[in-house]
Amino acid sequence: MAAPESREQERILSQPVITDNPGAGRYEAHVDGRIAGFAEYQLTDALVVFTHTEVDPAFEGQGIGSAIARHALDQLVVSGTRKALPVCPFIKGWIERHPEYLAVTYGARSSRAD
């Protein structure tokens, strides 16, 4: 039987699996079969409006919110059909710290001179 700290380390080292749950209107992070966090959204023809992000307190500080944000925004980059409108303060702040996603953010100003 593994020592308690070994089990804790294994849980922390488990990578989240991020999925889109369109029926619930959210991206979900799963760790070891549990929902560790989610980012809710609403769709329009041109936008994905991120309204709320939440991480289970048991998983806080493990990069769950960042993993969700990165996955969701990467999906926008790949699809090229919509832009992000971050109403949620977490997603908005995450994009501000990762300017490579400004190109898929509605209303964002380019950092380059035009």
MDAnalysis code that builds the backbone (N, CA, C; Angstrom):
import MDAnalysis as mda
import numpy as np

u = mda.Universe.empty(342, n_residues=114, atom_resindex=np.repeat(np.arange(114), 3), trajectory=True)
u.add_TopologyAttr("name", ["N", "CA", "C"] * 114)
u.add_TopologyAttr("resid", np.arange(1, 115))
u.add_TopologyAttr("resname", ["MET", "ALA", "ALA", "PRO", "GLU", "SER", "ARG", "GLU", "GLN", "GLU", "ARG", "ILE", "LEU", "SER", "GLN", "PRO", "VAL", "ILE", "THR", "ASP", "ASN", "PRO", "GLY", "ALA", "GLY", "ARG", "TYR", "GLU", "ALA", "HIS", "VAL", "ASP", "GLY", "ARG", "ILE", "ALA", "GLY", "PHE", "ALA", "GLU", "TYR", "GLN", "LEU", "THR", "ASP", "ALA", "LEU", "VAL", "VAL", "PHE", "THR", "HIS", "THR", "GLU", "VAL", "ASP", "PRO", "ALA", "PHE", "GLU", "GLY", "GLN", "GLY", "ILE", "GLY", "SER", "ALA", "ILE", "ALA", "ARG", "HIS", "ALA", "LEU", "ASP", "GLN", "LEU", "VAL", "VAL", "SER", "GLY", "THR", "ARG", "LYS", "ALA", "LEU", "PRO", "VAL", "CYS", "PRO", "PHE", "ILE", "LYS", "GLY", "TRP", "ILE", "GLU", "ARG", "HIS", "PRO", "GLU", "TYR", "LEU", "ALA", "VAL", "THR", "TYR", "GLY", "ALA", "ARG", "SER", "SER", "ARG", "ALA", "ASP"])
u.atoms.positions = np.array([
    [0.848, -1.189, 0.000],
    [0.000, 0.000, 0.000],
    [0.886, 1.242, 0.000],
    [0.533, 2.205, -0.842],
    [1.328, 3.424, -0.970],
    [1.131, 4.312, 0.253],
    [2.184, 5.022, 0.604],
    [2.118, 5.969, 1.712],
    [1.176, 7.102, 1.326],
    [0.515, 7.732, 2.320],
    [-0.421, 8.814, 2.002],
    [0.207, 9.910, 1.149],
    [1.472, 10.295, 1.435],
    [2.070, 11.359, 0.633],
    [2.308, 10.913, -0.805],
    [2.521, 9.616, -1.041],
    [2.685, 9.118, -2.405],
    [1.381, 9.242, -3.176],
    [0.269, 8.899, -2.531],
    [-1.027, 9.035, -3.186],
    [-1.320, 10.502, -3.492],
    [-0.979, 11.391, -2.582],
    [-1.193, 12.821, -2.798],
    [-0.350, 13.304, -3.973],
    [0.907, 12.869, -4.052],
    [1.764, 13.268, -5.161],
    [1.213, 12.749, -6.475],
    [0.714, 11.525, -6.507],
    [0.143, 10.969, -7.724],
    [-1.046, 11.804, -8.180],
    [-1.915, 12.190, -7.237],
    [-3.087, 12.988, -7.591],
    [-2.668, 14.333, -8.154],
    [-1.704, 14.965, -7.533],
    [-1.246, 16.267, -7.988],
    [-0.599, 16.156, -9.367],
    [0.116, 15.060, -9.613],
    [0.809, 14.898, -10.880],
    [-0.110, 14.456, -12.011],
    [-1.329, 14.029, -11.710],
    [-2.265, 13.631, -12.749],
    [-2.598, 14.829, -13.619],
    [-2.480, 14.653, -14.923],
    [-2.782, 15.735, -15.852],
    [-4.290, 15.820, -16.064],
    [-4.828, 17.022, -16.075],
    [-6.265, 17.149, -16.324],
    [-6.592, 16.798, -17.776],
    [-7.739, 16.203, -17.960],
    [-8.273, 15.946, -19.289],
    [-9.366, 16.985, -19.504],
    [-9.194, 17.810, -20.528],
    [-10.145, 18.889, -20.785],
    [-11.079, 18.460, -21.914],
    [-12.374, 18.609, -21.682],
    [-13.365, 18.270, -22.695],
    [-14.354, 19.418, -22.842],
    [-14.932, 19.510, -24.022],
    [-16.009, 20.467, -24.259],
    [-17.317, 19.731, -24.020],
    [-18.152, 20.281, -23.157],
    [-19.475, 19.722, -22.890],
    [-20.499, 20.733, -23.418],
    [-20.775, 20.691, -24.741],
    [-21.663, 21.708, -25.311],
    [-23.075, 21.682, -24.738],
    [-23.555, 20.527, -24.293],
    [-24.881, 20.449, -23.698],
    [-24.993, 21.273, -22.425],
    [-23.888, 21.345, -21.687],
    [-23.847, 22.149, -20.461],
    [-23.286, 23.542, -20.722],
    [-22.780, 23.779, -21.933],
    [-22.200, 25.081, -22.252],
    [-20.956, 25.359, -21.453],
    [-20.053, 24.351, -21.388],
    [-18.831, 24.575, -20.625],
    [-17.721, 23.603, -21.024],
    [-16.506, 24.071, -20.815],
    [-15.332, 23.212, -20.894],
    [-15.104, 22.671, -19.494],
    [-14.784, 21.380, -19.406],
    [-14.591, 20.740, -18.107],
    [-13.204, 20.132, -18.009],
    [-12.616, 20.226, -16.826],
    [-11.344, 19.573, -16.537],
    [-11.633, 18.380, -15.640],
    [-11.176, 17.218, -16.063],
    [-11.362, 15.986, -15.295],
    [-10.005, 15.500, -14.806],
    [-9.921, 15.170, -13.537],
    [-8.713, 14.596, -12.960],
    [-9.133, 13.336, -12.223],
    [-8.569, 12.227, -12.631],
    [-8.882, 10.941, -11.998],
    [-10.384, 10.689, -11.916],
    [-11.088, 11.025, -12.996],
    [-12.521, 10.763, -13.071],
    [-13.410, 11.775, -12.372],
    [-12.825, 12.798, -11.754],
    [-13.599, 13.835, -11.069],
    [-13.558, 15.125, -11.867],
    [-14.645, 15.884, -11.806],
    [-14.613, 17.220, -12.416],
    [-13.845, 18.132, -11.461],
    [-12.706, 18.612, -11.955],
    [-11.841, 19.461, -11.142],
    [-12.136, 20.935, -11.354],
    [-12.762, 21.260, -12.460],
    [-13.084, 22.649, -12.744],
    [-13.795, 22.766, -14.077],
    [-14.289, 23.978, -14.352],
    [-14.992, 24.214, -15.609],
    [-14.968, 25.697, -15.948],
    [-15.175, 25.972, -17.231],
    [-15.350, 27.338, -17.719],
    [-16.641, 27.355, -18.526],
    [-17.612, 28.102, -18.052],
    [-18.901, 28.192, -18.734],
    [-18.817, 29.197, -19.871],
    [-19.592, 28.919, -20.912],
    [-19.618, 29.818, -22.060],
    [-21.002, 29.847, -22.695],
    [-21.208, 30.891, -23.478],
    [-22.398, 31.012, -24.324],
    [-21.905, 31.265, -25.743],
    [-22.572, 30.670, -26.713],
    [-22.171, 30.820, -28.109],
    [-23.072, 31.795, -28.850],
    [-22.451, 32.584, -29.711],
    [-23.171, 33.348, -30.719],
    [-22.602, 32.902, -32.065],
    [-23.095, 33.454, -33.146],
    [-22.550, 33.088, -34.456],
    [-21.066, 33.404, -34.563],
    [-20.628, 34.469, -33.913],
    [-19.249, 34.934, -34.066],
    [-18.400, 34.822, -32.808],
    [-19.025, 34.536, -31.651],
    [-18.288, 34.602, -30.386],
    [-18.500, 33.376, -29.501],
    [-17.493, 33.145, -28.655],
    [-17.633, 32.284, -27.490],
    [-17.484, 33.227, -26.305],
    [-18.581, 33.453, -25.591],
    [-18.584, 34.380, -24.464],
    [-18.317, 33.572, -23.200],
    [-17.118, 33.750, -22.622],
    [-16.755, 33.041, -21.400],
    [-17.325, 33.809, -20.211],
    [-18.243, 33.170, -19.480],
    [-18.988, 33.862, -18.435],
    [-18.530, 33.549, -17.011],
    [-17.972, 32.364, -16.790],
    [-17.631, 31.974, -15.414],
    [-16.656, 30.804, -15.446],
    [-15.650, 30.854, -14.593],
    [-14.709, 29.745, -14.428],
    [-14.656, 29.396, -12.953],
    [-14.635, 28.107, -12.680],
    [-14.613, 27.637, -11.291],
    [-13.715, 26.409, -11.189],
    [-12.893, 26.365, -10.134],
    [-12.048, 25.212, -9.857],
    [-12.410, 24.689, -8.474],
    [-12.601, 23.380, -8.389],
    [-12.894, 22.733, -7.108],
    [-11.758, 23.065, -6.136],
    [-12.075, 23.472, -4.909],
    [-11.031, 23.822, -3.946],
    [-9.969, 22.724, -3.751],
    [-10.337, 21.475, -3.924],
    [-9.370, 20.384, -3.774],
    [-8.299, 20.415, -4.856],
    [-8.551, 21.147, -5.946],
    [-7.615, 21.191, -7.069],
    [-7.015, 22.572, -7.301],
    [-7.315, 23.522, -6.429],
    [-6.779, 24.871, -6.595],
    [-5.257, 24.857, -6.530],
    [-4.643, 25.747, -7.287],
    [-3.199, 25.877, -7.282],
    [-2.473, 24.812, -8.084],
    [-3.204, 24.032, -8.867],
    [-2.590, 22.961, -9.650],
    [-2.647, 23.233, -11.151],
    [-3.010, 24.440, -11.540],
    [-3.027, 24.797, -12.947],
    [-4.258, 24.349, -13.709],
    [-5.307, 23.972, -12.987],
    [-6.527, 23.493, -13.638],
    [-7.182, 24.608, -14.467],
    [-7.333, 25.780, -13.877],
    [-7.945, 26.895, -14.595],
    [-7.146, 27.263, -15.840],
    [-5.833, 27.276, -15.724],
    [-4.979, 27.583, -16.874],
    [-5.117, 26.529, -17.964],
    [-5.203, 25.268, -17.572],
    [-5.354, 24.185, -18.555],
    [-6.670, 24.332, -19.314],
    [-7.726, 24.701, -18.600],
    [-9.027, 24.908, -19.246],
    [-8.941, 26.082, -20.229],
    [-8.383, 27.199, -19.768],
    [-8.290, 28.394, -20.617],
    [-7.481, 28.088, -21.875],
    [-6.334, 27.463, -21.702],
    [-5.476, 27.160, -22.852],
    [-6.200, 26.254, -23.846],
    [-6.839, 25.206, -23.349],
    [-7.539, 24.273, -24.236],
    [-8.668, 24.982, -24.995],
    [-9.479, 25.742, -24.282],
    [-10.613, 26.425, -24.913],
    [-10.131, 27.405, -25.981],
    [-9.107, 28.173, -25.659],
    [-8.605, 29.153, -26.620],
    [-7.888, 28.480, -27.782],
    [-7.195, 27.380, -27.519],
    [-6.581, 26.621, -28.610],
    [-7.643, 26.120, -29.582],
    [-8.802, 25.736, -29.056],
    [-9.896, 25.292, -29.923],
    [-10.362, 26.425, -30.836],
    [-10.374, 27.646, -30.322],
    [-10.751, 28.795, -31.148],
    [-9.714, 29.049, -32.239],
    [-8.449, 28.905, -31.891],
    [-7.377, 29.082, -32.876],
    [-7.536, 28.061, -33.999],
    [-7.762, 26.809, -33.630],
    [-7.867, 25.732, -34.616],
    [-9.100, 25.911, -35.498],
    [-10.240, 26.207, -34.895],
    [-11.476, 26.298, -35.686],
    [-11.505, 27.562, -36.549],
    [-11.010, 28.668, -35.999],
    [-10.987, 29.917, -36.743],
    [-12.349, 30.503, -37.054],
    [-13.398, 30.006, -36.421],
    [-14.747, 30.457, -36.759],
    [-15.331, 31.460, -35.781],
    [-14.811, 31.508, -34.554],
    [-15.333, 32.427, -33.540],
    [-14.173, 33.085, -32.803],
    [-14.501, 34.161, -32.105],
    [-13.537, 34.828, -31.228],
    [-14.022, 34.720, -29.792],
    [-13.099, 34.842, -28.872],
    [-13.415, 34.805, -27.448],
    [-13.830, 36.190, -26.970],
    [-14.870, 36.224, -26.164],
    [-15.257, 37.441, -25.450],
    [-15.213, 37.077, -23.972],
    [-14.104, 37.418, -23.297],
    [-13.938, 37.013, -21.901],
    [-14.632, 37.959, -20.923],
    [-15.851, 37.617, -20.525],
    [-16.560, 38.353, -19.485],
    [-16.051, 37.892, -18.119],
    [-15.684, 36.638, -18.034],
    [-15.149, 36.044, -16.807],
    [-13.787, 36.670, -16.473],
    [-13.606, 37.175, -15.267],
    [-12.334, 37.803, -14.899],
    [-11.135, 36.860, -14.998],
    [-11.332, 35.582, -14.694],
    [-10.204, 34.653, -14.771],
    [-9.722, 34.509, -16.218],
    [-10.640, 34.249, -17.148],
    [-10.260, 34.071, -18.552],
    [-9.667, 35.364, -19.109],
    [-10.267, 36.494, -18.757],
    [-9.746, 37.784, -19.212],
    [-8.313, 37.989, -18.726],
    [-8.067, 37.745, -17.455],
    [-6.720, 37.892, -16.901],
    [-5.735, 36.917, -17.512],
    [-6.198, 35.702, -17.787],
    [-5.322, 34.690, -18.375],
    [-4.888, 35.131, -19.765],
    [-5.816, 35.653, -20.559],
    [-5.475, 36.141, -21.900],
    [-4.495, 37.307, -21.805],
    [-4.679, 38.187, -20.844],
    [-3.756, 39.319, -20.673],
    [-2.339, 38.841, -20.388],
    [-2.201, 37.712, -19.685],
    [-0.878, 37.146, -19.385],
    [-0.342, 36.269, -20.508],
    [-1.179, 35.982, -21.514],
    [-0.794, 35.143, -22.648],
    [-1.209, 35.844, -23.943],
    [-0.481, 36.899, -24.317],
    [-0.889, 37.725, -25.457],
    [-0.915, 36.990, -26.793],
    [-0.374, 35.788, -26.838],
    [-0.447, 35.018, -28.086],
    [-1.893, 34.677, -28.458],
    [-2.818, 34.845, -27.516],
    [-4.238, 34.570, -27.782],
    [-5.044, 35.827, -28.111],
    [-4.385, 36.965, -28.206],
    [-5.104, 38.196, -28.541],
    [-5.744, 38.121, -29.923],
    [-5.146, 37.381, -30.835],
    [-5.690, 37.281, -32.191],
    [-7.067, 36.625, -32.215],
    [-7.393, 35.827, -31.198],
    [-8.711, 35.186, -31.157],
    [-9.604, 35.811, -30.081],
    [-9.235, 37.005, -29.630],
    [-10.006, 37.692, -28.586],
    [-10.729, 38.891, -29.199],
    [-12.035, 38.877, -29.077],
    [-12.870, 39.939, -29.641],
    [-12.490, 41.293, -29.034],
    [-12.260, 42.271, -29.892],
    [-11.979, 43.626, -29.440],
    [-10.565, 43.868, -28.953],
    [-9.723, 42.838, -28.952],
    [-8.353, 43.004, -28.476],
    [-7.541, 43.769, -29.506],
    [-6.693, 44.618, -29.006],
    [-5.818, 45.369, -29.883],
    [-4.558, 44.569, -30.136],
    [-4.125, 44.569, -31.353],
    [-2.882, 43.884, -31.717],
    [-1.714, 44.580, -31.054],
    [-0.706, 43.810, -30.655],
    [0.461, 44.396, -30.014],
    [1.461, 44.888, -31.060],
    [1.221, 44.591, -32.312],
    [2.140, 45.037, -33.359],
    [1.618, 46.323, -34.006],
    [2.533, 47.055, -34.581],
    [2.144, 48.290, -35.287],
    [1.571, 47.917, -36.637],
    [0.429, 48.499, -36.988],
    [-0.173, 48.226, -38.303],
    [0.144, 49.316, -39.288],
])
